[in-house]
Amino acid sequence: MLSSFKRLSVLPFLLAVTLLGGCSLFESTPTTVKPTVAPDRDMIGAIRAAGDREKSVIDVNPLRDPGVAALQDMAKNDEQAGRYADAAGKLDQALKLRPDSPDMLQDRAEVAIRLKDFATAERLAHQSWSLGPKLGPLCARNWQTIVEMRLQAGDAGGADTARKGVQECHKGGVSRY
């Protein structure tokens, strides 16, 4: 009687092991999903490269207010250190002092991208462009920001239209012979 009891107590154990072993046969393989957009570092790099590449004869650089310039410099340091929320706060302070500053609006748009606030980034880039010179490096950065935001949103047509805006920022010089 004792040996039949041992056999019966082993049976549930063997059944459990068999069931658990069978589960591994049907284990699903993990799928990896590729992101549809490049990381924000690539977006910012593309935006700044568009401004660097733009060699128009027109390059408007506004005079800097010392108080606002200090906030801009601190924001730039915060951004370089990866403190994007702090950079945004300092640029917001500066924009309260100079709300119509196209270069600060563009800087704030780029920080908004780092914070993954894409709608704000696009809105600020449009605002910067409407207040800015519409030619030269700042114009190219504005339109490239819009290109990147349209790509991020999956709007290829909007990105193509914005690319034309980047090209229109160039003003060639007079040919001298």
Backbone torsions as a table, in degrees:
resi	resn	phi	psi	omega
1	MET	NA	-36.6	179.5
2	LEU	-66.6	-37.5	-179.6
3	SER	-70.3	-33.5	176.7
4	SER	-70.1	-31.6	176.7
5	PHE	-66.6	-40.8	178.4
6	LYS	-64.5	-40.3	179.9
7	ARG	-64.2	-40.4	-179.6
8	LEU	-69.7	-31.5	-179.8
9	SER	-77.1	-25.6	178.5
10	VAL	-78.6	-29.6	-176.3
11	LEU	-58.8	-48.0	178.4
12	PRO	-62.8	-35.6	178.8
13	PHE	-63.2	-46.7	179.2
14	LEU	-64.2	-36.9	178.6
15	LEU	-65.1	-43.0	178.9
16	ALA	-63.8	-43.6	179.4
17	VAL	-63.2	-41.1	-179.9
18	THR	-64.1	-43.8	179.5
19	LEU	-64.8	-43.7	178.7
20	LEU	-64.7	-39.4	177.7
21	GLY	-64.3	-36.1	179.3
22	GLY	-69.7	-28.7	179.7
23	CYS	-62.8	-34.5	-177.9
24	SER	-69.8	-19.0	177.7
25	LEU	-69.4	-28.7	-175.5
26	PHE	-106.2	17.4	-179.1
27	GLU	-66.5	131.5	-179.5
28	SER	-80.1	146.5	178.6
29	THR	-84.2	137.3	-179.0
30	PRO	-67.6	138.8	178.3
31	THR	-100.6	141.1	176.9
32	THR	-103.4	133.0	-179.6
33	VAL	-106.0	124.3	177.9
34	LYS	-82.0	136.8	177.8
35	PRO	-66.6	149.0	-178.9
36	THR	-82.6	-16.2	179.8
37	VAL	-125.0	157.4	176.1
38	ALA	-71.2	156.6	176.4
39	PRO	-58.5	156.0	-174.8
40	ASP	-59.4	-26.5	177.3
41	ARG	-60.8	-38.3	177.0
42	ASP	-68.2	-39.3	178.2
43	MET	-62.4	-48.6	-179.9
44	ILE	-62.4	-41.7	178.8
45	GLY	-60.7	-42.2	179.2
46	ALA	-65.5	-38.8	-179.9
47	ILE	-65.3	-48.7	-177.9
48	ARG	-69.9	-33.0	176.9
49	ALA	-65.3	-36.8	177.9
50	ALA	-61.2	-41.0	177.3
51	GLY	-68.0	-39.8	179.8
52	ASP	-67.2	-36.0	-179.1
53	ARG	-72.1	-26.7	-174.6
54	GLU	-71.7	110.4	-179.7
55	LYS	-114.6	55.4	178.4
56	SER	-70.0	161.0	172.1
57	VAL	-73.8	-17.0	179.3
58	ILE	-102.3	124.0	174.8
59	ASP	-145.6	100.1	-175.9
60	VAL	-88.4	123.6	175.8
61	ASN	-123.4	106.0	-177.2
62	PRO	-68.2	156.2	174.2
63	LEU	-66.2	143.7	-177.1
64	ARG	-100.8	131.6	172.6
65	ASP	-76.7	127.8	-175.5
66	PRO	-56.2	-39.8	179.8
67	GLY	-67.0	-42.2	179.2
68	VAL	-70.4	-39.7	-179.9
69	ALA	-60.7	-39.0	179.0
70	ALA	-62.8	-42.7	177.9
71	LEU	-64.7	-40.4	177.7
72	GLN	-62.4	-43.3	-179.6
73	ASP	-64.4	-42.2	178.0
74	MET	-64.6	-38.6	178.2
75	ALA	-64.1	-40.6	178.7
76	LYS	-63.0	-41.5	177.3
77	ASN	-63.8	-42.2	177.8
78	ASP	-61.9	-42.7	-179.7
79	GLU	-63.7	-43.9	179.7
80	GLN	-63.6	-29.2	179.1
81	ALA	-86.7	-1.2	178.7
82	GLY	85.1	10.1	178.4
83	ARG	-94.6	73.0	-171.3
84	TYR	-68.3	-37.8	178.8
85	ALA	-64.9	-39.3	176.9
86	ASP	-64.9	-41.4	178.4
87	ALA	-62.1	-43.0	179.0
88	ALA	-61.8	-42.0	179.2
89	GLY	-61.9	-42.3	180.0
90	LYS	-68.4	-40.4	177.1
91	LEU	-66.8	-35.8	176.3
92	ASP	-63.4	-40.0	175.7
93	GLN	-61.5	-46.0	-179.6
94	ALA	-63.1	-38.7	-179.8
95	LEU	-69.1	-24.9	174.1
96	LYS	-66.6	-33.8	178.9
97	LEU	-79.1	-36.6	-177.9
98	ARG	-134.2	74.7	-173.7
99	PRO	-67.3	-19.1	-177.6
100	ASP	-104.6	28.8	-179.0
101	SER	-89.8	106.2	-176.2
102	PRO	-62.6	-35.4	-179.1
103	ASP	-69.5	-38.2	177.3
104	MET	-69.8	-36.4	176.8
105	LEU	-61.5	-40.5	178.2
106	GLN	-67.9	-41.7	176.7
107	ASP	-59.2	-41.6	-180.0
108	ARG	-67.3	-35.1	176.6
109	ALA	-62.2	-41.2	-179.6
110	GLU	-67.3	-36.5	175.8
111	VAL	-68.8	-35.2	177.3
112	ALA	-61.4	-35.2	176.5
113	ILE	-64.1	-43.3	178.5
114	ARG	-60.3	-31.5	179.0
115	LEU	-88.0	4.7	179.4
116	LYS	63.4	27.4	176.1
117	ASP	-100.1	75.3	-170.1
118	PHE	-68.7	-35.6	179.4
119	ALA	-64.1	-42.8	178.5
120	THR	-65.4	-40.6	180.0
121	ALA	-59.2	-46.8	-179.3
122	GLU	-66.4	-41.2	179.0
123	ARG	-61.6	-43.9	-179.7
124	LEU	-67.6	-36.4	177.8
125	ALA	-64.5	-41.9	176.3
126	HIS	-61.9	-44.5	-179.3
127	GLN	-63.7	-42.4	178.1
128	SER	-61.0	-44.8	179.9
129	TRP	-62.8	-42.7	-177.5
130	SER	-66.1	-28.7	179.1
131	LEU	-92.9	-16.8	-172.7
132	GLY	-87.6	-172.1	-174.0
133	PRO	-75.4	-13.1	-179.1
134	LYS	62.1	16.5	174.8
135	LEU	-148.2	155.4	172.9
136	GLY	87.6	-168.2	-173.1
137	PRO	-61.0	-40.7	-179.3
138	LEU	-64.6	-41.9	176.9
139	CYS	-58.5	-44.9	-179.7
140	ALA	-63.0	-40.6	177.5
141	ARG	-65.2	-40.0	178.2
142	ASN	-58.2	-52.0	-176.1
143	TRP	-69.6	-34.9	177.9
144	GLN	-67.5	-32.5	174.7
145	THR	-61.7	-43.1	179.8
146	ILE	-66.1	-40.2	175.9
147	VAL	-56.0	-50.9	-177.0
148	GLU	-63.1	-38.5	-179.7
149	MET	-70.4	-36.1	176.9
150	ARG	-67.7	-41.0	176.7
151	LEU	-63.0	-42.2	179.8
152	GLN	-61.7	-34.5	-179.4
153	ALA	-83.8	-3.6	-179.7
154	GLY	80.4	20.3	-178.2
155	ASP	-102.6	84.2	-177.3
156	ALA	-64.2	-37.7	179.0
157	GLY	-63.4	-43.5	177.3
158	GLY	-64.5	-36.0	178.0
159	ALA	-66.8	-40.3	178.0
160	ASP	-63.9	-41.2	177.4
161	THR	-62.8	-42.9	179.8
162	ALA	-66.5	-33.9	176.8
163	ARG	-61.0	-35.5	175.9
164	LYS	-64.1	-36.1	176.4
165	GLY	-62.5	-39.6	177.5
166	VAL	-60.0	-44.4	-178.9
167	GLN	-65.8	-33.7	-179.0
168	GLU	-73.6	-8.7	178.3
169	CYS	-75.5	-14.0	-176.2
170	HIS	-85.6	131.1	174.2
171	LYS	-123.2	108.6	-178.3
172	GLY	-71.2	155.1	178.4
173	GLY	-81.0	171.6	177.6
174	VAL	-78.7	131.9	178.5
175	SER	-71.3	128.0	179.9
176	ARG	-116.8	131.3	-178.8
177	TYR	-112.4	NA	NA
